[in-house]
Amino acid sequence: MSGAEVTLKNIFKSWNESPALNDISLDVPAGKFTALLGPSGCGKSTALRIVSGLEEPTSGQVFIGGNDVTNIPPAARDIAMVFQSYALFPHLTVAENIVFGLRVRGLIRKERDEKLKATAQLLGLSELLDRRPSQLSGGQQQRVALGRAIVADKSIFLMDEPLSNLDAKLRAEMREEIRALQHRLGVTMLYVTHDQVEAVTMADQVVLMNHGRVEQVASPRVMYETPATLFAAKFIGTPPMVTFSPQLLSRSLTPSILQKSQDLTFGIRPESLALNDSGLINGTVGNVEYLGADTLIECKVGDEFLLCRAPGQTQLTEGAPINLAFNVKDLHVFNTASGQRTDKMLPEIEMALSS
């Protein structure tokens, strides 16, 4: 089994004149794990359903393996889909659920049994084949849904929030299993989630969406270290990036730089802020949240609030003075109005802060 490339070209989708997708163009590399990430209502599930053929775009084209499949039915698109609800037949056994599609296609019994055996071993379901879905845990039901997709021998797996019904511990386990499965099979996986932890830990490529548009397409590392927009900066990361006005650094920036920076927003990751008596940022301690290995410290500077991630043993009291330092190389700059990243002022800002 090997994956195929998926391409969306200028996809628009409207519901009663309300746009769900607004000019989406996207390349999903063959044999890689791509996550569609974003808040509820951003259009990620609609994009997935358009790839599957379950929805038709208002305009635009869908390509699979270089072939235009925009007007081709789902059954002819070489895809397997795993739904949030698992969509298992309650009256059928695990074995019957897994091979149901093969029976519909008329595959002979011997070949069905061979595929079932191999898939059950791969997913650890061999001892559960005679049970019905109601006798399974949520994780086991998810494996059955995956098994049904695997036996279909499709080159593309589409997964729509498949772990959202599981508890936190089981979600973490299933993330590892699905990622390992994708590696072993070499399929192209397009995975919809609103959970940035799922996207960052599983995907080769993250497609961050917002209001029917693509905010950024990048590897998890690049998206975290170099967010393209304010939305990306504040959506990726736990806790998210801290943003503040240039005025917060007015004592260190020249009047000319402050003037040129008035339309900008600065950003920095909480772990890049450090407690330091000679730090450039001076404020008072607000809320302190102890998390074991880490302590999150809120720093109030005028009317603005920054969040610093410090070692867990750090002990501070609310209202105490606090100084924060940071490496100027860790500073991010965005245009406030557009939200777009802009690096043109960074050299001047870095020079001023380093002097």
ZALO-300958 format. One record per atom (N, C-alpha, C): x, y, z; residue in three letters. Coordinates in pm, whole numbers, padded with zeros to 5 digits, always signed. Atoms other than C-alpha are relative to their C-alpha. Layout:
BEGIN
XYZAla/...
! end
This chain:
BEGIN
+00085-00119+00000Met/+00000+00000+00000Met/+00089+00124+00000Met/-00076-00125+00003Ser/+00139+00342-00092Ser/-00094+00116-00024Ser/+00087-00115+00004Gly/+00000+00692-00077Gly/-00001+00070-00134Gly/+00011-00083+00120Ala/-00112+00933-00349Ala/-00013+00146+00043Ala/+00008-00143-00031Glu/-00084+01311-00359Glu/-00143+00050-00018Glu/+00131-00065+00010Val/-00399+01517-00301Val/+00023+00149-00017Val/-00014-00143+00025Thr/-00433+01869-00438Thr/-00138+00065-00008Thr/+00118-00084+00011Leu/-00706+02125-00382Leu/+00041+00128-00071Leu/-00035-00119+00079Lys/-00708+02411-00633Lys/-00116+00098-00003Lys/+00098-00111+00001Asn/-00903+02733-00570Asn/-00141-00048+00036Asn/+00128+00054-00044Ile/-01181+02560-00377Ile/-00082+00106+00073Ile/+00100-00082-00068Phe/-01484+02767-00283Phe/-00118-00090+00036Phe/+00121+00072-00039Lys/-01780+02628-00090Lys/-00088+00095+00081Lys/+00093-00088-00070Ser/-02086+02826+00016Ser/-00125-00077+00039Ser/+00128+00053-00045Trp/-02395+02735+00216Trp/-00097+00118+00007Trp/+00099-00110+00002Asn/-02688+02963+00132Asn/+00069+00137+00002Asn/-00076-00123+00018Glu/-02447+03239+00028Glu/+00097+00029+00115Glu/-00097-00016-00108Ser/-02245+03193+00349Ser/+00124-00084-00033Ser/-00119+00076+00044Pro/-01885+03096+00256Pro/+00055-00090+00111Pro/-00063+00095-00092Ala/-01750+02784+00427Ala/+00148-00014-00033Ala/-00139+00003+00046Leu/-01431+02770+00218Leu/+00019+00113-00101Leu/-00023-00119+00081Asn/-01283+03077+00053Asn/+00134-00009-00070Asn/-00120+00008+00084Asp/-01028+03005-00223Asp/+00111-00081+00067Asp/-00097+00090-00063Ile/-00851+02708-00063Ile/+00082-00070-00108Ile/-00092+00075+00085Ser/-00546+02579-00250Ser/+00099-00071+00092Ser/-00076+00079-00096Leu/-00351+02299-00086Leu/+00060-00123-00067Leu/-00066+00123+00045Asp/-00101+02022-00161Asp/+00021-00091+00120Asp/-00019+00101-00103Val/-00112+01708+00053Val/+00098-00102-00055Val/-00103+00087+00058Pro/+00214+01516-00010Pro/-00034-00148+00010Pro/+00024+00144+00002Ala/+00195+01148-00101Ala/+00076-00067+00114Ala/-00065+00080-00103Gly/+00268+00909+00185Gly/+00032+00075+00128Gly/-00027-00080-00119Lys/+00273+01183+00449Lys/-00127+00020+00082Lys/+00110-00026-00093Phe/+00055+01274+00747Phe/-00024+00150+00003Phe/+00036-00141+00000Thr/-00121+01608+00700Thr/-00120+00020+00092Thr/+00110-00032-00092Ala/-00340+01757+00974Ala/-00067+00130-00042Ala/+00079-00122+00018Leu/-00619+02006+00903Leu/-00043+00045+00138Leu/+00017-00047-00137Leu/-00627+02211+01221Leu/-00071+00134+00002Leu/+00064-00130-00014Gly/-00848+02495+01337Gly/-00119-00009+00093Gly/+00116-00001-00090Pro/-01138+02601+01559Pro/-00126-00050-00070Pro/+00128+00041+00057Ser/-01495+02484+01509Ser/-00051+00105-00098Ser/+00055-00090+00100Gly/-01650+02631+01197Gly/+00101+00061-00095Gly/-00103-00059+00087Cys/-01320+02706+01022Cys/-00001-00057-00141Cys/+00009+00058+00133Gly/-01400+02477+00726Gly/+00081-00127-00020Gly/-00090+00116+00017Lys/-01163+02187+00794Lys/-00076-00128-00036Lys/+00077+00120+00033Ser/-01430+01913+00790Ser/-00064+00011-00138Ser/+00055-00021+00135Thr/-01589+02066+00480Thr/+00106-00030-00105Thr/-00109+00029+00094Ala/-01251+02052+00305Ala/+00023-00150-00013Ala/-00020+00145+00002Leu/-01212+01685+00404Leu/-00111-00069-00080Leu/+00114+00061+00069Arg/-01561+01599+00276Arg/+00005+00029-00150Arg/-00016-00030+00143Ile/-01483+01771-00055Ile/+00106-00091-00061Ile/-00101+00096+00049Val/-01170+01556-00090Val/-00064-00138-00017Val/+00061+00133+00004Ser/-01381+01247-00017Ser/-00105-00013-00110Ser/+00108+00004+00097Gly/-01651+01343-00267Gly/-00137+00002+00064Gly/+00129-00006-00069Leu/-01923+01356+00000Leu/-00064+00137-00012Leu/+00050-00134+00029Glu/-01956+01729-00071Glu/+00060+00046-00133Glu/-00050-00057+00125Glu/-01921+01912-00401Glu/+00041+00145+00022Glu/-00038-00140-00014Pro/-01728+02238-00418Pro/-00091+00090-00084Pro/+00073-00098+00081Thr/-01912+02547-00536Thr/+00079+00032-00126Thr/-00090-00012+00114Ser/-01609+02600-00760Ser/+00137-00049+00044Ser/-00133+00051-00030Gly/-01252+02474-00785Gly/+00013-00146-00039Gly/-00029+00136+00044Gln/-01089+02138-00852Gln/+00069-00081+00109Gln/-00065+00095-00090Val/-00978+01830-00657Val/+00079-00099-00085Val/-00085+00094+00073Phe/-00687+01618-00782Phe/+00051-00107+00097Phe/-00059+00111-00075Ile/-00580+01275-00653Ile/+00095-00074-00093Ile/-00101+00064+00085Gly/-00259+01130-00790Gly/+00014+00068-00134Gly/-00012-00077+00124Gly/-00257+01406-01052Gly/-00122-00003-00088Gly/+00122+00011+00080Asn/-00603+01316-01183Asn/-00112+00086+00059Asn/+00111-00083-00043Asp/-00897+01555-01167Asp/-00118-00090+00039Asp/+00109+00087-00048Val/-01159+01379-00950Val/-00119+00083+00048Val/+00102-00091-00051Thr/-01384+01680-00887Thr/-00141-00054-00021Thr/+00135+00049+00032Asn/-01682+01515-01054Asn/-00011-00152+00006Asn/-00002+00146-00011Ile/-01595+01154-00970Ile/-00060-00039+00135Ile/+00064+00041-00126Pro/-01804+00971-00703Pro/+00101-00051+00102Pro/-00092+00043-00106Pro/-01647+00878-00367Pro/+00057-00140-00021Pro/-00045+00140+00015Ala/-01625+00506-00448Ala/+00113-00015-00100Ala/-00104+00009+00103Ala/-01392+00579-00740Ala/+00121+00086+00032Ala/-00107-00094-00034Arg/-01153+00809-00550Arg/+00119-00063+00074Arg/-00112+00068-00067Asp/-00922+00549-00388Asp/+00022+00053+00142Asp/-00009-00053-00135Ile/-01000+00676-00038Ile/-00070-00092+00098Ile/+00070+00065-00111Ala/-01094+00523+00296Ala/-00022+00108+00105Ala/+00033-00106-00093Met/-01266+00736+00559Met/-00033-00057+00137Met/+00030+00038-00138Val/-01276+00705+00939Val/-00069+00119+00065Val/+00082-00108-00053Phe/-01549+00908+01108Phe/+00015+00014+00152Phe/-00001-00026-00143Gln/-01575+01062+01453Gln/-00085-00102+00076Gln/+00092+00092-00067Ser/-01864+00827+01536Ser/+00036-00147-00020Ser/-00046+00135+00035Tyr/-01674+00519+01403Tyr/-00090-00068-00100Tyr/+00096+00051+00099Ala/-01992+00429+01205Ala/+00005-00153-00012Ala/+00002+00147+00000Leu/-01986+00061+01306Leu/-00144-00050+00001Leu/+00132+00063-00002Phe/-02282-00170+01249Phe/-00017-00073+00133Phe/+00010+00059-00134Pro/-02404-00263+01601Pro/-00038-00147+00001Pro/+00046+00139+00003His/-02557-00595+01493His/+00102-00095-00060His/-00103+00084+00059Leu/-02239-00721+01324Leu/+00117-00017+00097Leu/-00120+00022-00082Thr/-01931-00871+01490Thr/+00113+00089-00049Thr/-00120-00075+00041Val/-01590-00706+01476Val/+00047-00048-00137Val/-00045+00055+00128Ala/-01489-00941+01193Ala/-00092+00044-00114Ala/+00096-00036+00105Glu/-01807-00868+00997Glu/+00006+00149-00033Glu/-00014-00144+00024Asn/-01765-00494+01043Asn/+00123+00029-00086Asn/-00125-00029+00072Ile/-01407-00503+00916Ile/-00011-00039-00147Ile/+00002+00048+00139Val/-01481-00705+00601Val/-00127+00038-00074Val/+00128-00033+00062Phe/-01822-00554+00526Phe/+00019+00056-00141Phe/-00022-00061+00131Gly/-01689-00340+00240Gly/+00053-00100-00102Gly/-00055+00101+00092Leu/-01501-00635+00092Leu/-00111-00092-00050Leu/+00112+00084+00041Arg/-01820-00843+00087Arg/-00086+00073-00103Arg/+00080-00079+00095Val/-02007-00562-00087Val/+00068+00002-00136Val/-00075-00003+00127Arg/-01730-00552-00350Arg/+00010-00138-00065Arg/+00001+00134+00058Gly/-01766-00926-00402Gly/+00131-00075+00011Gly/-00127+00069-00016Leu/-01421-01032-00282Leu/-00026-00141+00055Leu/+00025+00138-00039Ile/-01401-01409-00241Ile/+00038-00023+00148Ile/-00015+00026-00144Arg/-01407-01560+00110Arg/+00146-00017+00041Arg/-00139+00027-00037Lys/-01045-01675+00111Lys/+00079+00131+00010Lys/-00072-00127-00002Glu/-00912-01328+00025Glu/-00048+00089+00114Glu/+00053-00077-00113Arg/-01143-01166+00280Arg/+00063-00048+00131Arg/-00055+00057-00124Asp/-01018-01400+00551Asp/+00148+00035+00016Asp/-00143-00035-00007Glu/-00653-01333+00463Glu/+00020+00145+00042Glu/-00011-00142-00034Lys/-00701-00957+00479Lys/-00044+00025+00145Lys/+00049-00015-00136Leu/-00900-00985+00802Leu/+00105-00045+00101Leu/-00100+00053-00093Lys/-00632-01196+00971Lys/+00118+00095+00014Lys/-00116-00090-00002Ala/-00348-00963+00873Ala/-00033+00132+00070Ala/+00040-00127-00060Thr/-00540-00652+00976Thr/-00024-00013+00150Thr/+00027+00023-00142Ala/-00655-00796+01308Ala/+00130-00012+00079Ala/-00130+00012-00066Gln/-00296-00887+01395Gln/+00068+00137+00011Gln/-00062-00132+00002Leu/-00176-00540+01298Leu/-00057+00091+00108Leu/+00069-00090-00093Leu/-00433-00371+01523Leu/-00028-00061+00137Leu/+00022+00064-00129Gly/-00437-00617+01811Gly/-00145-00036+00025Gly/+00142+00032-00011Leu/-00795-00727+01741Leu/-00029-00149-00014Leu/+00020+00142+00030Ser/-00742-01100+01688Ser/-00089-00071+00102Ser/+00079+00065-00105Glu/-00902-01193+02021Glu/-00140+00057+00012Glu/+00128-00070-00014Leu/-01202-00965+01967Leu/-00092-00017-00120Leu/+00071+00006+00127Leu/-01329-01073+01625Leu/-00145-00045+00013Leu/+00137+00050-00016Asp/-01643-01242+01759Asp/-00089+00093+00083Asp/+00079-00093-00082Arg/-01753-00949+01976Arg/-00075+00100-00088Arg/+00074-00107+00067Arg/-02003-00680+01882Arg/+00047+00135+00056Arg/-00050-00132-00042Pro/-01928-00304+01906Pro/-00038+00039+00143Pro/+00042-00036-00135Ser/-02128-00267+02231Ser/+00084-00066+00108Ser/-00086+00072-00096Gln/-01885-00510+02397Gln/+00143+00052-00002Gln/-00136-00052+00016Leu/-01581-00299+02305Leu/+00015+00135+00070Leu/-00031-00133-00052Ser/-01411+00000+02465Ser/+00007+00098-00116Ser/-00010-00101+00106Gly/-01388+00328+02276Gly/+00124-00018-00086Gly/-00123+00021+00077Gly/-01028+00257+02175Gly/-00010-00121-00090Gly/+00016+00120+00083Gln/-01119-00090+02050Gln/-00093+00028-00118Gln/+00089-00037+00111Gln/-01407+00051+01845Gln/+00075+00082-00105Gln/-00078-00079+00094Gln/-01167+00300+01693Gln/+00092-00088-00084Gln/-00085+00093+00076Arg/-00934+00016+01595Arg/-00080-00076-00105Arg/+00085+00069+00098Val/-01221-00164+01425Val/-00026+00092-00119Val/+00021-00095+00110Ala/-01297+00151+01223Ala/+00126+00014-00085Ala/-00126-00005+00075Leu/-00930+00170+01129Leu/+00020-00128-00082Leu/-00014+00128+00071Gly/-00933-00198+01036Gly/-00081-00004-00127Gly/+00086-00004+00119Arg/-01222-00146+00796Arg/+00065+00085-00111Arg/-00069-00083+00099Ala/-01018+00129+00628Ala/+00122-00072-00058Ala/-00123+00066+00044Ile/-00700-00081+00612Ile/-00028-00110-00101Ile/+00026+00112+00091Val/-00856-00387+00446Val/-00044+00047-00138Val/+00046-00051+00129Ala/-00992-00165+00169Ala/+00115+00025-00096Ala/-00119-00021+00085Asp/-00633-00120+00040Asp/-00007+00131-00078Asp/+00003-00131+00064Lys/-00683+00249-00036Lys/+00130+00074+00026Lys/-00126-00072-00014Ser/-00393+00489-00083Ser/-00013+00126+00085Ser/+00023-00122-00075Ile/-00554+00777+00108Ile/-00097-00028+00114Ile/+00087+00012-00117Phe/-00699+00775+00460Phe/-00046+00140+00038Phe/+00058-00126-00046Leu/-00934+01059+00556Leu/-00060-00024+00138Leu/+00044+00022-00139Met/-00996+01093+00930Met/-00058+00129+00055Met/+00070-00119-00047Asp/-01250+01335+01077Asp/-00020-00006+00152Asp/+00007-00005-00147Glu/-01190+01404+01451Glu/-00016-00140+00060Glu/+00026+00139-00040Pro/-01147+01029+01514Pro/+00020-00028+00148Pro/-00031+00028-00139Leu/-01028+01061+01875Leu/-00080+00085+00099Leu/+00067-00097-00086Ser/-01266+01325+02010Ser/-00093-00066+00102Ser/+00090+00067-00094Asn/-01490+01067+02185Asn/+00074-00078+00108Asn/-00079+00078-00095Leu/-01203+00915+02385Leu/+00048+00087+00115Leu/-00054-00077-00112Asp/-01069+01015+02726Asp/+00146+00035-00028Asp/-00132-00058+00027Ala/-00734+01195+02754Ala/+00108-00108-00012Ala/-00104+00103+00002Lys/-00522+00887+02830Lys/-00010-00084-00126Lys/+00019+00082+00119Leu/-00673+00682+02549Leu/+00031+00078-00127Leu/-00034-00084+00116Arg/-00639+00973+02305Arg/+00150-00001-00023Arg/-00147-00001+00012Ala/-00265+00987+02379Ala/+00050-00132-00057Ala/-00042+00132+00050Glu/-00231+00612+02319Glu/-00036-00016-00147Glu/+00045+00017+00138Met/-00433+00621+01997Met/+00077+00092-00095Met/-00084-00086+00084Arg/-00229+00917+01866Arg/+00124-00075-00045Arg/-00122+00075+00032Glu/+00082+00701+01885Glu/-00031-00114-00096Glu/+00034+00114+00085Glu/-00095+00403+01728Glu/-00030+00043-00143Glu/+00037-00046+00135Ile/-00238+00598+01434Ile/+00123+00049-00074Ile/-00122-00049+00063Arg/+00094+00769+01366Arg/+00089-00116-00044Arg/-00081+00118+00034Ala/+00280+00436+01376Ala/-00061-00077-00117Ala/+00071+00070+00108Leu/+00015+00281+01151Leu/+00025+00069-00134Leu/-00023-00074+00124Gln/+00055+00556+00892Gln/+00142-00025-00052Gln/-00139+00027+00039His/+00433+00500+00892His/+00013-00138-00062His/-00013+00138+00049Arg/+00397+00125+00845Arg/-00066-00019-00136Arg/+00075+00021+00124Leu/+00139+00145+00568Leu/+00048+00090-00114Leu/-00048-00092+00103Gly/+00292+00442+00385Gly/-00112+00071-00074Gly/+00113-00065+00066Val/-00053+00584+00306Val/+00006+00151+00019Val/+00020-00143-00019Thr/-00140+00949+00261Thr/-00113+00016+00101Thr/+00102-00016-00102Met/-00330+01056+00572Met/-00036+00149+00014Met/+00052-00135-00019Leu/-00546+01369+00590Leu/-00092-00006+00121Leu/+00057+00019-00133Tyr/-00657+01416+00949Tyr/-00055+00132+00052Tyr/+00064-00123-00050Val/-00905+01676+01078Val/-00002-00002+00152Val/+00006-00011-00144Thr/-00872+01797+01436Thr/-00008+00146+00042Thr/-00003-00133-00060His/-00938+02101+01654His/+00105+00006+00109His/-00095+00014-00111Asp/-00674+01979+01902Asp/+00142+00021-00052Asp/-00133-00029+00052Gln/-00337+02141+01835Gln/+00104-00100+00049Gln/-00094+00102-00047Val/-00160+01876+02047Val/+00000-00119-00095Val/+00007+00108+00098Glu/-00286+01606+01809Glu/+00075+00036-00127Glu/-00062-00041+00125Ala/-00175+01802+01506Ala/+00152+00007+00012Ala/-00144-00022-00017Val/+00170+01892+01642Val/+00074-00131+00024Val/-00070+00125-00033Thr/+00252+01543+01774Thr/-00008-00104-00111Thr/+00021+00106+00098Met/+00124+01344+01475Met/+00044+00036-00142Met/-00006-00035+00142Ala/+00159+01541+01153Ala/+00141+00032-00050Ala/-00118-00050+00071Asp/+00440+01590+00903Asp/-00026+00144-00043Asp/+00040-00132+00049Gln/+00250+01894+00776Gln/-00130+00041+00068Gln/+00121-00054-00061Val/-00005+02112+00955Val/-00057+00108-00090Val/+00072-00104+00075Val/-00265+02314+00763Val/-00091+00069+00101Val/+00079-00074-00097Leu/-00399+02578+01000Leu/-00103+00085-00072Leu/+00109-00069+00069Met/-00739+02712+00896Met/-00075+00092+00096Met/+00076-00096-00079Asn/-00949+03006+01013Asn/-00099+00071-00092Asn/+00105-00067+00078His/-01281+03139+00878His/+00005-00037-00149His/+00005+00047+00138Gly/-01263+02925+00563Gly/+00123+00026-00082Gly/-00125-00028+00071Arg/-00909+03028+00473Arg/+00115-00076+00065Arg/-00121+00061-00054Val/-00565+02875+00516Val/+00089+00110+00059Val/-00087-00097-00066Glu/-00359+03071+00771Glu/+00147-00030-00027Glu/-00140+00040+00019Gln/-00037+02873+00733Gln/+00007-00149-00027Gln/-00030+00140+00027Val/+00094+02545+00594Val/+00148-00021+00030Val/-00140+00019-00039Ala/+00413+02419+00758Ala/+00013-00124+00084Ala/-00023+00107-00097Ser/+00574+02146+00963Ser/-00034+00054+00138Ser/+00031-00047-00135Pro/+00479+02158+01332Pro/+00110+00089+00059Pro/-00112-00078-00056Arg/+00825+02288+01423Arg/+00005+00140-00059Arg/-00005-00131+00065Val/+00822+02568+01166Val/-00118+00086+00044Val/+00117-00078-00041Met/+00468+02671+01261Met/+00014+00052+00142Met/-00020-00044-00138Tyr/+00565+02690+01628Tyr/+00108+00107+00009Tyr/-00114-00091-00012Glu/+00897+02867+01578Glu/-00014+00124-00087Glu/+00014-00114+00091Thr/+00793+03095+01289Thr/-00145+00012-00045Thr/+00141-00014+00039Pro/+00416+03156+01295Pro/-00017+00112-00103Pro/+00015-00097+00110Ala/+00303+03338+00980Ala/-00098+00112+00034Ala/+00102-00099-00036Thr/+00017+03526+01149Thr/-00019+00003+00151Thr/+00034-00008-00142Leu/-00100+03643+01489Leu/-00092-00115+00040Leu/+00090+00111-00031Phe/-00373+03379+01471Phe/+00080-00128+00022Phe/-00083+00119-00015Ala/-00113+03104+01419Ala/+00081+00006+00129Ala/-00081-00017-00120Ala/+00101+03244+01699Ala/-00078-00032+00126Ala/+00080+00016-00121Lys/-00184+03234+01947Lys/-00079-00133+00000Lys/+00071+00128+00004Phe/-00342+02905+01829Phe/+00095-00116+00031Phe/-00097+00107-00019Ile/-00025+02693+01835Ile/+00083+00029+00125Ile/-00078-00016-00122Gly/+00142+02641+02171Gly/-00089-00004+00123Gly/+00074+00010-00125Thr/+00027+02561+02525Thr/+00095+00036+00115Thr/+00092-00109+00036Pro/+00018+02824+02662Pro/+00043+00066-00132Pro/-00032-00061+00129Pro/+00005+03031+02341Pro/+00103+00112+00013Pro/-00095-00110+00001Met/+00246+03303+02239Met/-00057+00123+00072Met/+00036-00126-00065Val/+00239+03620+02449Val/+00015+00112-00102Val/-00011-00115+00090Thr/+00168+03936+02248Thr/-00014+00129+00081Thr/+00001-00126-00074Phe/+00223+04296+02358Phe/+00037+00115-00094Phe/-00026-00117+00082Ser/+00260+04649+02226Ser/+00147+00042+00012Ser/-00138-00051-00010Pro/+00601+04809+02146Pro/+00018+00095+00118Pro/-00011-00095-00111Gln/+00523+05064+02420Gln/+00051-00067+00128Gln/-00045+00070-00118Leu/+00598+04798+02676Leu/+00153+00004+00012Leu/-00147-00008+00002Leu/+00966+04828+02571Leu/+00048+00143-00027Leu/-00030-00139+00036Ser/+00960+05208+02541Ser/+00130+00051+00061Ser/-00123-00047-00063Arg/+01252+05252+02781Arg/+00124-00046-00075Arg/-00116+00056+00070Ser/+01476+05047+02552Ser/+00001+00033-00149Ser/+00008-00033+00141Leu/+01357+05160+02208Leu/+00007+00150-00021Leu/-00011-00143+00029Thr/+01441+05496+02052Thr/-00136+00054-00046Thr/+00127-00059+00046Pro/+01156+05740+01976Pro/-00029-00028-00147Pro/+00022+00024+00143Ser/+01209+05686+01602Ser/-00048-00143-00026Ser/+00044+00140+00016Ile/+01175+05307+01633Ile/-00141-00017+00054Ile/+00136+00007-00055Leu/+00869+05347+01854Leu/-00102+00057-00098Leu/+00090-00061+00097Gln/+00714+05574+01593Gln/-00026-00095-00116Gln/+00014+00093+00114Lys/+00780+05323+01315Lys/-00067-00131+00041Lys/+00056+00126-00049Ser/+00651+05040+01536Ser/-00144+00013+00048Ser/+00132-00022-00059Gln/+00315+05192+01628Gln/-00109-00088-00061Gln/+00098+00088+00063Asp/+00131+04966+01382Asp/+00036-00148+00016Asp/-00048+00137-00016Leu/+00309+04652+01506Leu/-00042-00058+00135Leu/+00021+00074-00125Thr/+00243+04387+01769Thr/+00119-00094+00018Thr/-00112+00088-00029Phe/+00532+04204+01935Phe/-00052-00130+00061Phe/+00037+00128-00058Gly/+00519+03840+02037Gly/+00121-00075+00051Gly/-00108+00083-00053Ile/+00728+03600+02244Ile/-00061-00121+00069Ile/+00048+00120-00067Arg/+00685+03245+02372Arg/+00024+00010+00151Arg/-00016-00009-00146Pro/+00631+03216+02750Pro/+00129-00060+00052Pro/-00124+00063-00046Glu/+00931+02985+02783Glu/+00124+00082-00036Glu/-00113-00086+00037Ser/+01151+03254+02622Ser/+00016+00119+00095Ser/-00011-00103-00103Leu/+01082+03493+02912Leu/+00061-00062+00125Leu/-00069+00053-00117Ala/+01309+03447+03213Ala/+00006+00103+00111Ala/-00014-00089-00115Leu/+01318+03592+03562Leu/+00144+00049+00008Leu/-00135-00057-00002Asn/+01615+03829+03574Asn/-00008+00141+00055Asn/+00006-00131-00066Asp/+01678+04130+03799Asp/+00035+00114-00095Asp/-00038-00106+00094Ser/+01829+04321+03505Ser/-00081-00007-00130Ser/+00082+00015+00121Gly/+01551+04229+03259Gly/-00060+00130-00047Gly/+00054-00122+00061Leu/+01406+04487+03021Leu/-00146+00024+00037Leu/+00142-00012-00031Ile/+01047+04419+03130Ile/-00018+00002+00152Ile/+00020-00016-00145Asn/+00949+04543+03477Asn/-00148+00010+00030Asn/+00142-00002-00034Gly/+00611+04471+03631Gly/-00025-00059+00136Gly/+00037+00064-00127Thr/+00429+04303+03917Thr/-00063-00136-00028Thr/+00052+00136+00014Val/+00327+03942+03971Val/-00151+00001+00012Val/+00144+00021-00008Gly/-00033+03856+03898Gly/-00027-00141+00046Gly/+00033+00138-00036Asn/-00171+03503+03903Asn/+00121-00091-00017Asn/-00107+00100+00008Val/+00074+03218+03969Val/-00065-00137-00003Val/+00062+00133+00017Glu/-00020+02869+03844Glu/+00109-00107+00005Glu/-00099+00106-00018Tyr/+00184+02576+03971Tyr/-00043-00125-00078Tyr/+00034+00116+00083Leu/+00196+02284+03721Leu/+00093-00117+00022Leu/-00094+00109-00025Gly/+00459+02060+03879Gly/+00137+00035-00055Gly/-00131-00029+00060Ala/+00757+02077+03644Ala/+00013+00147-00036Ala/+00000-00142+00039Asp/+00657+02432+03542Asp/-00089+00081+00092Asp/+00089-00097-00063Thr/+00508+02740+03701Thr/-00028+00110-00100Thr/+00038-00109+00089Leu/+00314+02989+03489Leu/-00024+00125+00083Leu/+00004-00125-00077Ile/+00360+03344+03614Ile/-00055+00112-00087Ile/+00056-00115+00070Glu/+00144+03632+03504Glu/+00071+00126+00048Glu/-00071-00123-00031Cys/+00333+03960+03486Cys/-00082+00118-00052Cys/+00079-00117+00038Lys/+00134+04286+03483Lys/+00093+00119-00022Lys/-00080-00117+00035Val/+00303+04576+03305Val/-00096+00106-00052Val/+00100-00098+00041Gly/+00077+04880+03294Gly/-00133-00067-00018Gly/+00128+00063+00030Asp/-00242+04767+03125Asp/+00015-00133-00074Asp/-00025+00122+00076Glu/-00078+04465+02961Glu/+00045-00113+00093Glu/-00035+00118-00078Phe/-00021+04110+03085Phe/+00088-00093-00084Phe/-00086+00098+00065Leu/+00261+03872+02995Leu/-00003-00129+00082Leu/-00004+00129-00068Leu/+00286+03504+03080Leu/+00139-00059-00015Leu/-00136+00056-00001Cys/+00622+03354+03177Cys/-00007-00145+00049Cys/-00010+00140-00045Arg/+00693+02981+03200Arg/+00133-00016+00074Arg/-00118+00011-00084Ala/+00938+02928+03487Ala/+00009-00141+00057Ala/-00012+00132-00064Pro/+01075+02618+03665Pro/-00103-00017+00111Pro/+00106+00028-00094Gly/+00824+02449+03893Gly/+00029+00045+00142Gly/-00033-00036-00138Gln/+01014+02529+04212Gln/-00002+00151+00026Gln/+00007-00144-00017Thr/+00980+02904+04149Thr/-00117+00038+00090Thr/+00106-00043-00092Gln/+00786+03071+04430Gln/-00005+00152+00004Gln/+00022-00145-00001Leu/+00646+03423+04393Leu/-00138+00028+00056Leu/+00130-00038-00055Thr/+00363+03606+04563Thr/-00063+00109-00085Thr/+00073-00098+00078Glu/+00096+03811+04393Glu/+00030+00142+00050Glu/-00030-00139-00033Gly/+00182+04182+04380Gly/+00148+00030+00015Gly/-00144-00023-00015Ala/+00558+04131+04414Ala/+00058+00056-00129Ala/-00064-00049+00123Pro/+00786+04320+04171Pro/+00068-00115-00074Pro/-00060+00106+00081Ile/+00918+04111+03883Ile/+00067+00062-00123Ile/-00073-00043+00120Asn/+01174+04166+03605Asn/+00016-00121-00092Asn/-00011+00108+00098Leu/+01173+03958+03288Leu/+00099+00038-00109Leu/-00097-00018+00108Ala/+01451+03918+03034Ala/-00032-00096-00113Ala/+00017+00092+00114Phe/+01450+03761+02687Phe/+00110+00026-00101Phe/-00095-00012+00110Asn/+01682+03700+02396Asn/-00073+00067-00117Asn/+00069-00073+00107Val/+01598+03946+02118Val/-00023-00089-00122Val/+00019+00092+00112Lys/+01633+03657+01870Lys/-00132-00076+00011Lys/+00126+00071-00022Asp/+01316+03511+02024Asp/-00122+00089-00021Asp/+00110-00094+00019Leu/+01106+03820+01945Leu/-00065-00021-00137Leu/+00076+00009+00124His/+00833+03796+01679His/-00074+00132-00021His/+00065-00128+00031Val/+00678+04096+01502Val/-00110-00023-00103Val/+00116+00015+00088Phe/+00335+04117+01338Phe/-00061+00137-00029Phe/+00079-00119+00031Asn/+00137+04385+01158Asn/-00133-00012+00075Asn/+00118+00009-00085Thr/-00145+04463+01400Thr/-00130-00010-00081Thr/+00124-00004+00077Ala/-00410+04537+01136Ala/-00022-00128-00080Ala/+00016+00117+00086Ser/-00346+04246+00898Ser/+00024-00131+00074Ser/-00036+00121-00073Gly/-00211+04001+01155Gly/+00115-00076-00062Gly/-00107+00071+00071Gln/+00066+03904+00912Gln/+00135+00024+00066Gln/-00137-00013-00051Arg/+00420+03838+01027Arg/+00077+00098-00087Arg/-00086-00092+00075Thr/+00665+04113+00928Thr/+00135+00008+00069Thr/-00133+00003-00058Asp/+01038+04087+00981Asp/+00086+00121-00037Asp/-00083-00109+00052Lys/+01152+04411+00816Lys/+00054+00092+00110Lys/-00045-00087-00109Met/+01177+04602+01147Met/+00091-00072+00100Met/-00072+00077-00101Leu/+01347+04321+01338Leu/+00146+00041+00017Leu/-00141-00039-00021Pro/+01712+04423+01267Pro/+00015+00127+00085Pro/-00008-00124-00078Glu/+01652+04776+01403Glu/-00040-00024+00144Glu/+00047+00028-00135Ile/+01458+04647+01702Ile/+00105-00079+00078Ile/-00100+00083-00064Glu/+01720+04384+01780Glu/+00124+00082+00039Glu/-00117-00084-00028Met/+02000+04641+01758Met/-00026+00091+00121Met/+00033-00090-00110Ala/+01820+04880+01992Ala/-00007-00074+00134Ala/+00016+00075-00122Leu/+01740+04612+02248Leu/+00132-00061+00048Leu/-00129+00063-00035Ser/+02093+04469+02239Ser/+00103+00102+00048Ser/-00098-00103-00034Ser/+02269+04802+02293Ser/-00009+00041+00147Ser/
! end
